[in-house]
């Protein structure tokens, strides 16, 4: 069996070992969950990731697996810790355009203006500024639901089992015509801030990593979340 995990910095294991660390896959919850299940694992998460990137990279990875004669959907489990709503990504206009470090893509997060101003091209920064001005919960919620449903239905169509969770407290609004299409057994508590990764850790007394400058948790919290997910997966017979 193989566990394919994706998400943002909370899935990538950011700042576990040092400040401003983007990823620490060996100490992040996907590795710990996979080890406890005796699975192999692949962690596709990066810091700053959006729901757009989660869908894009998960779809691309599964597509590559399907080209192999050894592809067996019964031996795959996908775990997604969905990023907050107000994020997107932008693709480069040329190989020389600065700031596009994710295989030609650049993750964009509301609130990182100074970083993008220093690192991006003028056109990319102009896009960011305009995108931030137009941000609102209604549009971000619909984009989120659309991405979740795209990935959910892709996995179902390929007979791949999965579990979705929210990483942050910026959960979607209650839009019943989208919400009714969600498989709530495999994406429980989609509207509940208190059940998000960050809020659960806070409520259980975990503190941010000693190195954290951006609200990330340490290895102890990653271990707890892995155990929590294993219990949920086992109790609900998701494998």
N, CA and C of each residue as an Amber inpcrd file, in Angstrom:
protein
   717
   0.8380000  -1.2040000   0.0000000   0.0000000   0.0000000   0.0000000
   0.8720000   1.2520000   0.0000000   0.3330000   2.3010000  -0.6160000
   1.0220000   3.5800000  -0.6180000   0.0550000   4.6860000  -0.2080000
   0.5210000   5.5700000   0.6560000  -0.2280000   6.7410000   1.0670000
   0.2570000   7.9260000   0.2440000  -0.6500000   8.5760000  -0.4700000
  -0.3350000   9.7960000  -1.1970000  -0.9460000  10.9580000  -0.4240000
  -0.1040000  11.8350000   0.1100000  -0.5740000  12.9650000   0.9140000
  -0.3360000  14.2670000   0.1710000  -1.2080000  15.2390000   0.4290000
  -1.0350000  16.5570000  -0.1700000  -1.6750000  17.6040000   0.7340000
  -1.2180000  18.8300000   0.5760000  -1.7230000  19.9300000   1.3910000
  -0.7620000  21.1030000   1.3500000  -0.7300000  21.8500000   2.4270000
   0.1080000  23.0520000   2.5130000   1.2580000  22.8100000   3.4930000
   1.7300000  23.8650000   4.1250000   2.8710000  23.7730000   5.0420000
   2.6060000  22.8450000   6.2220000   1.3450000  22.7480000   6.6570000
   1.0230000  21.8870000   7.7960000   1.1470000  20.4080000   7.4410000
   1.0810000  20.0920000   6.1670000   1.2840000  18.7250000   5.6980000
   2.7310000  18.4990000   5.3030000   3.3930000  19.5590000   4.8480000
   4.7980000  19.4620000   4.4410000   5.7450000  19.4000000   5.6330000
   5.2730000  19.7730000   6.8260000   6.1260000  19.7640000   8.0150000
   6.9900000  21.0000000   8.1450000   6.4390000  22.1520000   7.7900000
   7.1990000  23.3970000   7.8200000   7.6180000  23.7830000   9.2410000
   8.8270000  24.2860000   9.3670000   9.3890000  24.8670000  10.5940000
   9.4650000  23.8770000  11.7660000   9.5170000  22.5960000  11.4740000
   9.7090000  21.6250000  12.5500000  11.1310000  21.7060000  13.0940000
  12.0960000  21.9180000  12.2150000  13.5060000  21.8790000  12.6150000
  14.1710000  23.2530000  12.6720000  13.6410000  24.2160000  11.9150000
  14.2650000  25.5360000  11.8700000  13.2760000  26.5640000  11.3490000
  13.5190000  27.8200000  11.6600000  12.6410000  28.8970000  11.2120000
  12.6590000  29.0100000   9.6930000  11.4960000  29.2920000   9.1350000
  11.3090000  29.4890000   7.6950000  11.5740000  28.2260000   6.8710000
  11.6610000  27.0890000   7.5380000  11.8130000  25.8170000   6.8330000
  10.5320000  25.5040000   6.0700000  10.6660000  25.2360000   4.7770000
   9.4750000  24.9980000   3.9670000   8.8960000  23.6130000   4.1310000
   9.7580000  22.5950000   4.1660000   9.2980000  21.2080000   4.2370000
  10.2150000  20.3840000   5.1450000   9.6230000  19.4290000   5.8350000
  10.3780000  18.4390000   6.6100000   9.5680000  17.1410000   6.5450000
   9.6240000  16.4970000   5.3880000   8.7530000  15.3550000   5.1180000
   8.9790000  14.1840000   6.0720000  10.2010000  13.9950000   6.5400000
  10.4970000  12.8490000   7.4000000   9.8360000  12.9450000   8.7750000
   9.4710000  14.1700000   9.2010000   8.8710000  14.3460000  10.5230000
   7.4250000  14.8410000  10.4540000   6.8850000  14.9270000   9.2500000
   5.5140000  15.4030000   9.0680000   4.5140000  14.2560000   9.2400000
   3.2460000  14.6080000   9.4610000   2.2370000  13.5950000   9.7670000
   2.0390000  12.5370000   8.6760000   2.1890000  12.8360000   7.3660000
   1.9980000  11.7560000   6.3890000   2.9730000  10.5990000   6.5650000
   4.2380000  10.9000000   6.8340000   5.2280000   9.8410000   7.0570000
   4.8680000   9.0300000   8.2950000   4.4490000   9.7190000   9.3430000
   4.1010000   9.0350000  10.5890000   2.8440000   8.1780000  10.4210000
   1.8710000   8.6990000   9.6730000   0.6620000   7.9190000   9.4190000
   0.9820000   6.6930000   8.5680000   1.7820000   6.8840000   7.5340000
   2.1540000   5.7650000   6.6710000   2.9130000   4.6960000   7.4480000
   3.8340000   5.1180000   8.2980000   4.5970000   4.1550000   9.0950000
   3.6790000   3.3490000  10.0120000   2.7050000   4.0280000  10.6190000
   1.8090000   3.3260000  11.5470000   0.8940000   2.3350000  10.8320000
   0.6540000   2.5780000   9.5340000  -0.1730000   1.6750000   8.7340000
   0.6570000   0.6580000   7.9490000   1.9810000   0.7670000   8.0870000
   2.9090000  -0.0830000   7.3330000   2.7640000   0.1510000   5.8280000
   2.5590000   1.4300000   5.4520000   2.4600000   1.8220000   4.0510000
   3.7620000   2.4920000   3.6220000   4.0150000   2.5240000   2.3310000
   4.9520000   3.4750000   1.7610000   4.2370000   4.8210000   1.6770000
   4.9680000   5.9050000   1.3770000   4.2540000   7.1750000   1.2810000
   4.9440000   8.1340000   0.3260000   4.1240000   9.0330000  -0.2240000
   4.5900000  10.1460000  -1.0570000   3.9270000  11.3990000  -0.5180000
   4.7240000  12.4370000  -0.2520000   4.1950000  13.6990000   0.2560000
   4.3710000  14.7600000  -0.8290000   3.2790000  15.2100000  -1.4070000
   3.2950000  16.1920000  -2.4900000   3.1380000  17.6250000  -1.9970000
   2.9960000  17.8140000  -0.6950000   2.7010000  19.1310000  -0.1260000
   3.9110000  20.0650000  -0.1770000   3.6350000  21.3570000  -0.3140000
   4.6480000  22.3910000  -0.1550000   4.0450000  23.5370000   0.6460000
   4.8930000  24.3720000   1.2040000   4.4190000  25.5570000   1.9150000
   3.7940000  26.5390000   0.9310000   2.7030000  27.1430000   1.3560000
   2.0130000  28.1260000   0.5210000   1.0420000  27.5230000  -0.4640000
   0.8810000  26.2050000  -0.4310000   0.0270000  25.5380000  -1.4120000
  -1.4320000  25.9660000  -1.2710000  -2.1360000  25.9280000  -2.3890000
  -3.5600000  26.2550000  -2.4610000  -4.3650000  25.0110000  -2.8040000
  -5.6890000  25.1180000  -2.7390000  -6.5200000  23.9920000  -3.1850000
  -6.3290000  23.7530000  -4.6840000  -5.9980000  24.8130000  -5.4400000
  -5.7050000  24.6430000  -6.8670000  -4.5070000  23.7130000  -7.0610000
  -3.4390000  23.9700000  -6.2910000  -2.2360000  23.1520000  -6.4410000
  -2.4710000  21.7230000  -5.9650000  -3.2250000  21.5680000  -4.8880000
  -3.5070000  20.2220000  -4.3740000  -4.1510000  19.3610000  -5.4500000
  -5.1620000  19.9060000  -6.1170000  -5.8500000  19.1490000  -7.1660000
  -4.9120000  18.8870000  -8.3400000  -4.2150000  19.9300000  -8.7780000
  -3.3380000  19.8000000  -9.9400000  -2.2680000  18.7330000  -9.7210000
  -1.5640000  18.8040000  -8.6030000  -0.4330000  17.8910000  -8.3890000
  -0.8900000  16.4740000  -8.0420000  -2.0070000  16.3430000  -7.3420000
  -2.5270000  15.0030000  -7.0430000  -2.9940000  14.3190000  -8.3200000
  -3.7150000  15.0690000  -9.1520000  -4.1800000  14.5300000 -10.4200000
  -2.9900000  14.1060000 -11.2930000  -1.9620000  14.9550000 -11.3700000
  -0.7870000  14.6450000 -12.1850000  -0.0810000  13.3870000 -11.6840000
   0.0250000  13.2660000 -10.3650000   0.7260000  12.1020000  -9.8060000
  -0.0430000  10.8150000 -10.0710000  -1.3410000  10.8460000  -9.8770000
  -2.1520000   9.6470000 -10.1200000  -2.1420000   9.2900000 -11.6010000
  -2.1530000  10.3020000 -12.4570000  -2.0860000  10.0580000 -13.8980000
  -0.8000000   9.3190000 -14.2760000   0.3120000   9.7090000 -13.6480000
   1.5840000   9.0210000 -13.8960000   1.5220000   7.5720000 -13.4080000
   0.9140000   7.3620000 -12.2370000   0.7830000   5.9960000 -11.7130000
  -0.0390000   5.1160000 -12.6550000  -1.0770000   5.6990000 -13.2460000
  -1.9700000   4.9180000 -14.1060000  -1.2820000   4.4360000 -15.3820000
  -0.1920000   5.0850000 -15.7520000   0.5440000   4.6770000 -16.9500000
   1.4010000   3.4400000 -16.6970000   1.5560000   3.0880000 -15.4260000
   2.3560000   1.9240000 -15.0820000   1.5100000   0.6600000 -15.1400000
   2.0870000  -0.4240000 -15.6290000   1.3630000  -1.6920000 -15.6830000
   1.1150000  -2.2590000 -14.2880000   1.8060000  -1.6830000 -13.2870000
   1.6410000  -2.1360000 -11.9040000   0.5580000  -1.3470000 -11.1610000
  -0.1030000  -0.4140000 -11.8520000  -1.1150000   0.4160000 -11.1980000
  -2.2390000  -0.4400000 -10.6150000  -2.4810000  -0.2450000  -9.3200000
  -3.5410000  -0.9700000  -8.6300000  -4.2170000  -0.0160000  -7.6530000
  -5.3930000   0.5060000  -7.9840000  -6.0610000   1.4870000  -7.1180000
  -6.3700000   0.9740000  -5.7220000  -6.4730000  -0.3310000  -5.5670000
  -6.7610000  -0.9060000  -4.2460000  -5.5660000  -0.7990000  -3.3080000
  -4.4020000  -0.4690000  -3.8510000  -3.2090000  -0.3250000  -3.0330000
  -2.8080000   1.1400000  -2.8470000  -3.7620000   2.0440000  -3.0780000
  -3.5070000   3.4820000  -2.9300000  -4.5060000   4.0700000  -1.9440000
  -4.0190000   4.9180000  -1.0730000  -4.8940000   5.7040000  -0.1930000
  -4.4160000   7.1550000  -0.2470000  -5.3420000   8.0790000  -0.4920000
  -5.0160000   9.5010000  -0.6100000  -5.5010000  10.2390000   0.6280000
  -4.6200000  11.0330000   1.2290000  -4.9760000  11.8560000   2.4010000
  -4.6560000  13.3120000   2.0880000  -5.6870000  14.1490000   2.1320000
  -5.5290000  15.5770000   1.8220000  -5.8830000  16.4080000   3.0490000
  -4.9710000  17.2840000   3.4490000  -5.2470000  18.2760000   4.4890000
  -5.3760000  19.6130000   3.7590000  -6.6060000  19.9660000   3.3840000
  -6.8570000  21.0760000   2.4670000  -6.4050000  22.4230000   3.0320000
  -5.6890000  23.2120000   2.2280000  -5.2640000  24.5480000   2.6690000
  -6.4500000  25.4960000   2.8690000  -6.1620000  26.6590000   3.4670000
  -7.1810000  27.6870000   3.6310000  -7.6750000  28.2190000   2.3040000
  -8.7660000  28.9760000   2.3450000  -9.4600000  29.3820000   1.1290000
  -8.7100000  30.3960000   0.2820000  -8.0630000  31.3720000   0.9120000
  -7.5990000  32.5500000   0.1760000  -6.1770000  32.3670000  -0.3540000
  -6.0880000  31.4150000  -1.2920000  -4.8110000  31.0720000  -1.9000000
  -5.0440000  30.7120000  -3.3600000  -3.9890000  30.8720000  -4.1610000
  -4.0580000  30.4630000  -5.5530000  -2.6340000  30.1720000  -6.0300000
  -2.4410000  30.0250000  -7.3260000  -1.1060000  29.8580000  -7.8960000
  -1.0950000  30.4910000  -9.2830000   0.0900000  30.8110000  -9.7430000
   0.2660000  31.4900000 -11.0260000   1.3960000  30.8160000 -11.7830000
   1.2100000  30.6600000 -13.1070000   2.2360000  30.0120000 -13.9180000
   3.0870000  31.0570000 -14.6290000   4.3620000  30.7470000 -14.8040000
   5.3230000  31.6730000 -15.3910000   5.0240000  31.9770000 -16.8610000
   5.4700000  33.1400000 -17.3260000   5.3520000  33.5070000 -18.7330000
   6.5980000  33.1200000 -19.5180000   7.7180000  32.8740000 -18.8100000
   8.9540000  32.4170000 -19.4400000   9.8120000  31.7300000 -18.3860000
  10.8030000  30.9580000 -18.8260000  11.6800000  30.2450000 -17.9020000
  12.4960000  31.1910000 -17.0390000  12.6970000  32.4140000 -17.5280000
  13.5380000  33.3790000 -16.8100000  12.7470000  34.2400000 -15.8210000
  11.4350000  34.1370000 -15.8050000  10.6440000  34.9930000 -14.9180000
  10.9310000  34.6380000 -13.4570000  11.3040000  35.5980000 -12.6260000
  11.6880000  35.3060000 -11.2360000  10.4990000  34.9440000 -10.3500000
  10.7700000  34.1290000  -9.3430000   9.7670000  33.8310000  -8.3180000
   8.9620000  32.5750000  -8.5390000   9.1230000  31.9500000  -9.7180000
   8.3060000  30.7740000 -10.0360000   9.1160000  29.5140000  -9.7600000
   9.1270000  29.1140000  -8.5100000  10.0350000  28.0720000  -8.0320000
   9.4090000  26.6830000  -7.9690000   8.1090000  26.5780000  -8.1530000
   7.4250000  25.2830000  -8.0270000   7.1570000  24.6960000  -9.4200000
   8.2410000  24.2570000 -10.0940000   8.1160000  23.6980000 -11.4450000
   7.3570000  24.6280000 -12.3780000   7.7420000  25.9020000 -12.3280000
   7.1150000  26.8930000 -13.1880000   5.9110000  27.5810000 -12.5790000
   5.5230000  27.1750000 -11.3990000   4.3760000  27.7640000 -10.7040000
   4.8570000  28.5680000  -9.5010000   4.0200000  29.5100000  -9.0640000
   4.2950000  30.2620000  -7.8480000   3.0490000  30.2500000  -6.9670000
   3.1350000  29.6440000  -5.7720000   2.0110000  29.7120000  -4.8370000
   1.7700000  31.1570000  -4.3910000   0.5090000  31.5230000  -4.2330000
   0.1690000  32.8720000  -3.7760000  -0.7820000  32.7920000  -2.5940000
  -0.4270000  33.5300000  -1.5380000  -1.1980000  33.5300000  -0.2940000
  -1.4780000  34.9730000   0.1010000  -2.7130000  35.2750000   0.4370000
  -3.0520000  36.6220000   0.9130000  -2.1990000  36.9560000   2.1340000
  -1.5770000  38.1400000   2.1260000  -0.7820000  38.5900000   3.2550000
   0.7160000  38.5380000   3.0310000   1.1540000  38.0050000   1.8800000
   2.5880000  37.8860000   1.5950000   3.0730000  38.9610000   0.6240000
   2.5090000  40.1410000   0.7240000   2.7840000  41.1910000  -0.2590000
   4.2580000  41.5480000  -0.3700000   4.9410000  41.7170000   0.7600000
   6.3410000  42.1360000   0.7100000   7.2260000  41.0830000   0.0490000
   6.9150000  39.8130000   0.2840000   7.6840000  38.7370000  -0.3430000
   7.5380000  38.7720000  -1.8560000   6.2940000  38.9030000  -2.3240000
   6.0640000  38.8980000  -3.7660000   6.6240000  40.1620000  -4.4150000
   6.5470000  41.2620000  -3.7210000   7.0860000  42.5170000  -4.2590000
   8.5880000  42.4050000  -4.4860000   9.2720000  41.7060000  -3.5690000
  10.7260000  41.5750000  -3.6650000  11.1540000  40.5170000  -4.6680000
  10.3550000  39.4740000  -4.8360000  10.8030000  38.3140000  -5.6020000
  10.1860000  38.1680000  -6.9880000   9.0600000  38.8250000  -7.2330000
   8.3060000  38.5610000  -8.4610000   8.5810000  39.5950000  -9.5570000
   8.1880000  39.2290000 -10.7630000   8.1770000  40.1840000 -11.8660000
   7.0770000  41.2110000 -11.6270000   7.1390000  42.3150000 -12.3440000
   6.1280000  43.3720000 -12.1750000   4.7340000  42.8650000 -12.5230000
   4.6330000  42.0700000 -13.5780000   3.3110000  41.5810000 -13.9880000
   2.7440000  40.6010000 -12.9660000   3.6080000  39.7480000 -12.3960000
   3.1450000  38.8020000 -11.3790000   2.6890000  39.5350000 -10.1250000
   3.4340000  40.5660000  -9.7350000   3.0540000  41.3260000  -8.5480000
   1.7610000  42.0950000  -8.7980000   1.5820000  42.6070000 -10.0100000
   0.3360000  43.3000000 -10.3550000  -0.8440000  42.3380000 -10.2790000
  -0.6350000  41.0940000 -10.7330000  -1.6760000  40.0760000 -10.6270000
  -2.0360000  39.8330000  -9.1600000  -1.0040000  39.6810000  -8.3250000
  -1.2390000  39.4350000  -6.9080000  -2.0690000  40.5600000  -6.2800000
  -1.6810000  41.7980000  -6.5440000  -2.3760000  42.9420000  -5.9460000
  -3.8450000  42.9720000  -6.3660000  -4.0940000  42.7420000  -7.6360000
  -5.4720000  42.7450000  -8.1340000  -6.2610000  41.5770000  -7.5710000
  -5.6180000  40.4240000  -7.5020000  -6.2740000  39.2300000  -6.9600000
  -6.6850000  39.4550000  -5.5070000  -5.8060000  40.0660000  -4.7040000
  -6.1200000  40.3250000  -3.2950000  -7.3120000  41.2730000  -3.1790000
  -7.3340000  42.3140000  -3.9990000  -8.4340000  43.2920000  -3.9610000
  -9.7790000  42.6040000  -4.2130000  -9.7660000  41.5980000  -5.0870000
 -11.0140000  40.9350000  -5.4730000 -11.3720000  39.7340000  -4.5870000
 -10.5810000  39.4510000  -3.5650000 -10.8560000  38.3060000  -2.7000000
 -12.1430000  38.4870000  -1.9050000 -12.9610000  37.4330000  -1.8720000
 -14.1330000  37.4090000  -0.9930000 -14.5000000  35.9550000  -0.7290000
 -15.2040000  35.7220000   0.3550000 -15.5250000  34.3570000   0.7750000
 -16.4020000  33.6250000  -0.2210000 -17.3210000  34.3520000  -0.8530000
 -18.2480000  33.7020000  -1.7880000 -17.4870000  33.0390000  -2.9340000
 -16.6430000  33.7960000  -3.6010000 -15.9060000  33.2540000  -4.7360000
 -14.9090000  32.1880000  -4.2930000 -14.2070000  32.4370000  -3.1850000
 -13.2250000  31.4720000  -2.7000000 -13.8890000  30.1710000  -2.2710000
 -15.0750000  30.2550000  -1.6910000 -15.8100000  29.0670000  -1.2780000
 -16.1930000  28.2120000  -2.4830000 -16.7090000  28.8540000  -3.5270000
 -17.1140000  28.1090000  -4.7180000 -15.9000000  27.4550000  -5.3860000
 -14.7760000  28.1700000  -5.4450000 -13.5510000  27.5890000  -6.0050000
 -13.1200000  26.3740000  -5.1760000 -13.2010000  26.5050000  -3.8730000
 -12.8170000  25.4110000  -2.9810000 -13.6920000  24.1820000  -3.2180000
 -15.0160000  24.3730000  -3.1730000 -15.9260000  23.2500000  -3.4080000
 -15.6690000  22.6060000  -4.7680000 -15.4480000  23.4340000  -5.7710000
 -15.2170000  22.9060000  -7.1180000 -13.9700000  22.0340000  -7.1590000
 -12.9100000  22.4800000  -6.4970000 -11.6800000  21.6910000  -6.4570000
 -11.8460000  20.4090000  -5.6450000 -12.5130000  20.5180000  -4.5060000
 -12.7550000  19.3290000  -3.6780000 -13.5730000  18.2920000  -4.4480000
 -14.6330000  18.7460000  -5.1080000 -15.4910000  17.8170000  -5.8410000
 -14.7760000  17.2260000  -7.0530000 -13.9350000  18.0200000  -7.7090000
 -13.1600000  17.4920000  -8.8280000 -12.2700000  16.3490000  -8.3680000
 -11.5350000  16.5610000  -7.2640000 -10.6410000  15.5160000  -6.7850000
 -11.4230000  14.3410000  -6.2060000 -12.4690000  14.6270000  -5.4470000
 -13.2990000  13.5570000  -4.8950000 -13.8000000  12.6360000  -6.0010000
 -14.3630000  13.2130000  -7.0450000 -14.9680000  12.4150000  -8.0990000
 -13.9230000  11.7180000  -8.9740000 -12.7540000  12.3260000  -9.1100000
 -11.6480000  11.6640000  -9.8010000 -11.2320000  10.4050000  -9.0490000
 -11.1000000  10.5290000  -7.7250000 -10.6950000   9.3710000  -6.9180000
 -11.7670000   8.2870000  -6.9470000 -13.0140000   8.6800000  -6.8290000
 -14.1020000   7.7040000  -6.8720000 -14.1300000   6.9920000  -8.2240000
 -13.9560000   7.7450000  -9.3110000 -13.9770000   7.1570000 -10.6510000
 -12.8550000   6.1460000 -10.8530000 -11.7490000   6.3550000 -10.1420000
 -10.6050000   5.4540000 -10.2630000 -10.5350000   4.4240000  -9.1420000
 -11.6120000   4.3630000  -8.3320000 -11.6990000   3.3800000  -7.2450000
 -10.5640000   3.5170000  -6.2360000 -10.1760000   4.7690000  -5.9730000
  -9.1260000   5.0590000  -5.0000000  -9.7660000   5.5830000  -3.7220000
  -9.4270000   4.9800000  -2.6040000  -9.9790000   5.4060000  -1.3240000
  -9.1990000   6.6010000  -0.7790000  -9.8720000   7.4000000   0.0550000
  -9.2600000   8.6670000   0.4640000  -9.8660000   9.1890000   1.7580000
  -9.2100000  10.2240000   2.3040000  -9.7180000  10.9920000   3.4390000
  -9.3170000  12.4460000   3.2460000 -10.2920000  13.3490000   3.3690000
 -10.0520000  14.7910000   3.2880000 -10.2540000  15.4160000   4.6670000
  -9.4500000  16.4530000   4.9590000  -9.5780000  17.2130000   6.2070000
  -9.2590000  18.6750000   5.9150000  -9.6660000  19.5720000   6.8000000
  -9.2970000  20.9840000   6.6830000  -8.0660000  21.2680000   7.5290000
  -7.1110000  21.9900000   6.9650000  -5.9010000  22.3130000   7.7320000
  -6.0820000  23.5620000   8.5870000  -6.8630000  24.5300000   8.1050000
  -6.9820000  25.7990000   8.8270000  -8.4380000  26.1010000   9.1620000
  -8.6300000  27.1550000   9.9260000  -9.9740000  27.5360000  10.3430000
 -10.7090000  28.3640000   9.2930000 -10.0720000  28.6570000   8.1650000
 -10.7680000  29.3530000   7.0800000 -11.5010000  28.3160000   6.2370000
 -12.6090000  27.8220000   6.7910000 -13.3880000  26.7750000   6.1390000
 -14.4080000  27.4200000   5.1920000 -14.9670000  26.6530000   4.2590000
 -15.9270000  27.2260000   3.3060000 -17.2440000  27.6130000   3.9610000
 -17.9720000  28.4840000   3.2780000 -19.3240000  28.8330000   3.7100000
 -20.2780000  27.6800000   3.3910000 -21.4490000  27.7350000   3.9780000
 -22.4460000  26.6870000   3.7930000 -23.2670000  26.9530000   2.5270000
 -22.8510000  26.3460000   1.4230000 -23.5850000  26.4190000   0.1660000
 -24.1720000  25.0310000  -0.1010000 -25.4480000  24.8030000   0.2550000
 -26.0140000  23.4530000   0.2130000 -25.9130000  22.7570000  -1.1370000
 -26.0440000  23.4910000  -2.2450000 -26.0310000  22.8440000  -3.5560000
 -24.6590000  22.2580000  -3.8810000 -23.6030000  22.7540000  -3.2450000
 -22.2750000  22.1300000  -3.3480000 -22.0700000  21.1180000  -2.2090000
 -22.4510000  21.5300000  -1.0150000 -22.2110000  20.7060000   0.1750000
 -22.8810000  19.3430000   0.0560000 -24.0530000  19.2940000  -0.5650000
 -24.7850000  18.0380000  -0.6940000 -24.0710000  17.0180000  -1.5670000
 -23.1120000  17.4670000  -2.3640000 -22.3700000  16.5660000  -3.2480000
 -21.1170000  15.9870000  -2.5820000 -20.7910000  16.4790000  -1.3960000
 -19.5980000  16.0170000  -0.6850000 -19.8680000  14.6840000   0.0050000
 -18.9160000  13.7750000  -0.0830000 -18.9840000  12.5330000   0.6830000
 -18.5070000  12.8490000   2.1020000 -19.4460000  12.9930000   3.0250000
 -19.1060000  13.4900000   4.3700000 -18.4210000  12.4330000   5.2360000
 -18.5090000  11.1970000   4.8460000 -17.7590000  10.1680000   5.5840000
 -16.2660000  10.3300000   5.3230000 -15.9340000  10.7800000   4.1180000
 -14.5320000  10.9250000   3.7410000 -14.0590000  12.3750000   3.7700000
 -14.9570000  13.3180000   3.9880000 -14.5770000  14.7020000   4.3040000
 -15.4820000  15.1770000   5.4400000 -15.2400000  14.6540000   6.6540000
 -16.0790000  15.0310000   7.8020000 -15.7600000  16.4450000   8.2760000
 -16.7320000  17.0920000   8.9000000 -16.5200000  18.3790000   9.5630000
 -16.0350000  19.4670000   8.5990000 -16.4450000  19.3960000   7.3560000
 -15.9560000  20.3350000   6.3480000 -16.2640000  21.7890000   6.7070000
 -17.3360000  22.0300000   7.4480000 -17.7200000  23.3980000   7.8100000
 -17.3180000  23.7850000   9.2310000 -16.7050000  22.8710000   9.9770000
 -16.4490000  23.0950000  11.3990000 -15.0130000  23.5630000  11.6520000
 -14.8670000  24.8230000  12.0370000 -13.5490000  25.3710000  12.3230000
 -12.8650000  24.6230000  13.4590000 -13.6640000  24.1950000  14.4410000
 -13.1050000  23.5400000  15.6240000 -12.4880000  22.1770000  15.3070000
 -12.8450000  21.6090000  14.1600000 -12.3250000  20.3020000  13.7740000
 -11.1830000  20.4140000  12.7590000 -10.7470000  21.6210000  12.4770000
  -9.6150000  21.7870000  11.5690000  -8.3260000  21.3690000  12.2760000
  -7.3260000  21.0460000  11.4820000  -6.0190000  20.6280000  12.0110000
  -5.4830000  21.6230000  13.0320000  -5.4160000  22.9010000  12.6750000
  -4.8050000  23.8940000  13.5620000  -5.6100000  24.0950000  14.8410000
  -6.9350000  24.1030000  14.7320000  -7.7530000  24.3330000  15.9230000
  -7.7220000  23.1210000  16.8520000  -7.7360000  21.9250000  16.2970000
  -7.6730000  20.7280000  17.1440000  -6.3670000  20.6900000  17.9270000
  -5.2700000  21.0420000  17.2850000  -3.9940000  21.0550000  17.9920000
  -4.0120000  22.0870000  19.1140000  -4.5740000  23.2540000  18.8250000
  -4.6720000  24.2930000  19.8580000  -5.5220000  23.8200000  21.0330000
  -6.6690000  23.2100000  20.7390000  -7.5740000  22.7550000  21.7870000
  -6.9840000  21.6220000  22.6130000  -6.0480000  20.8830000  22.0170000
  -5.4040000  19.7870000  22.7400000  -4.1010000  20.2090000  23.4010000
  -3.8640000  21.5100000  23.4580000  -2.7600000  22.0410000  24.2450000
  -1.4060000  22.0890000  23.5590000  -1.3630000  21.8410000  22.2580000
  -0.0850000  21.8960000  21.5650000   0.3420000  23.3430000  21.3170000
   1.6270000  23.5790000  21.4060000   2.2000000  24.8880000  21.1340000
   2.9150000  24.8580000  19.7920000   3.0990000  26.0510000  19.2320000
   3.8360000  26.1280000  17.9790000   5.2710000  25.6490000  18.1790000
   5.8830000  25.1990000  17.1140000   7.2830000  24.7850000  17.1500000
   8.1570000  25.8900000  17.7350000   9.2330000  25.5150000  18.3860000
  10.1630000  26.4930000  18.9530000  10.7430000  27.4000000  17.8720000
  10.7310000  26.9380000  16.6270000  11.3280000  27.6860000  15.5310000
  10.3030000  28.4570000  14.7100000   9.0230000  28.2810000  15.0310000
   7.9670000  28.7840000  14.1560000   7.8370000  30.3050000  14.1900000
   7.8620000  30.8990000  13.0230000   7.5440000  32.3150000  12.8570000
   6.1980000  32.4970000  12.1560000   5.6520000  31.3840000  11.6190000
   4.4220000  31.4620000  10.8290000   3.3630000  30.4820000  11.3180000
   3.3290000  30.2300000  12.6140000   2.2280000  29.4590000  13.1840000
   2.2480000  27.9750000  12.9240000   3.4240000  27.3900000  12.7660000
   3.5220000  25.9590000  12.5130000   3.8220000  25.1820000  13.7930000
   3.3870000  23.9240000  13.8020000   3.5360000  23.0790000  14.9850000
   4.7200000  22.1340000  14.8420000   5.1490000  21.5840000  15.9760000
   6.3190000  20.7280000  16.0230000   6.0010000  19.2700000  15.7430000
   7.0150000  18.4390000  15.8980000   6.8830000  17.0150000  15.5800000
   5.8880000  16.3160000  16.4970000   5.7770000  16.7550000  17.7410000
   4.8270000  16.1210000  18.6630000   3.3880000  16.2760000  18.1610000
   3.0770000  17.4610000  17.6370000   1.7390000  17.7050000  17.1020000
   1.5020000  16.8970000  15.8270000   2.5340000  16.7830000  15.0000000
   2.4180000  15.9820000  13.7850000   2.1350000  14.5180000  14.1350000
   2.8050000  14.0330000  15.1720000   2.5840000  12.6640000  15.6400000
   1.1550000  12.4700000  16.1240000   0.6470000  13.4400000  16.8870000
  -0.7200000  13.3570000  17.4040000  -1.7350000  13.3230000  16.2660000
  -1.5360000  14.1800000  15.2770000  -2.4960000  14.2450000  14.1700000
  -2.4760000  12.9500000  13.3560000  -1.2930000  12.3720000  13.1780000
  -1.1970000  11.0880000  12.4770000  -1.9770000  10.0090000  13.2240000
  -1.8430000   9.9660000  14.5430000  -2.5790000   8.9890000  15.3580000
  -4.0840000   9.2400000  15.2800000  -4.4530000  10.5200000  15.2930000
  -5.8710000  10.8930000  15.1960000  -6.4690000  10.3980000  13.8790000
  -5.7510000  10.6340000  12.7770000  -6.2560000  10.2050000  11.4750000
  -6.3230000   8.6820000  11.3790000  -5.3340000   8.0020000  11.9270000
  -5.3630000   6.5380000  11.8990000  -6.5900000   6.0090000  12.6300000
  -6.8920000   6.6090000  13.7780000  -8.0710000   6.1860000  14.5360000
  -9.3420000   6.4140000  13.7370000  -9.4400000   7.5760000  13.0840000
 -10.6320000   7.8740000  12.2710000 -10.7450000   6.9040000  11.1020000
  -9.6410000   6.6670000  10.4260000  -9.6230000   5.7590000   9.2760000
 -10.0410000   4.3460000   9.7030000  -9.4970000   3.8770000  10.8180000
  -9.7980000   2.5320000  11.2960000 -11.2390000   2.4100000  11.7560000
 -11.6840000   3.3810000  12.5540000 -13.0380000   3.3510000  13.1110000
 -14.0970000   3.3590000  12.0020000 -13.8330000   4.1340000  10.9470000
 -14.8130000   4.2850000   9.8670000 -14.5620000   3.3540000   8.6780000
 -13.5920000   2.4500000   8.8450000 -13.3110000   1.4320000   7.8310000
 -13.1000000   2.0440000   6.4510000 -12.1880000   3.0230000   6.3860000
 -11.9640000   3.7510000   5.1300000 -10.9550000   3.0680000   4.2130000
 -10.2290000   2.0940000   4.7130000  -9.2410000   1.4100000   3.8870000
  -9.8650000   0.2470000   3.0950000
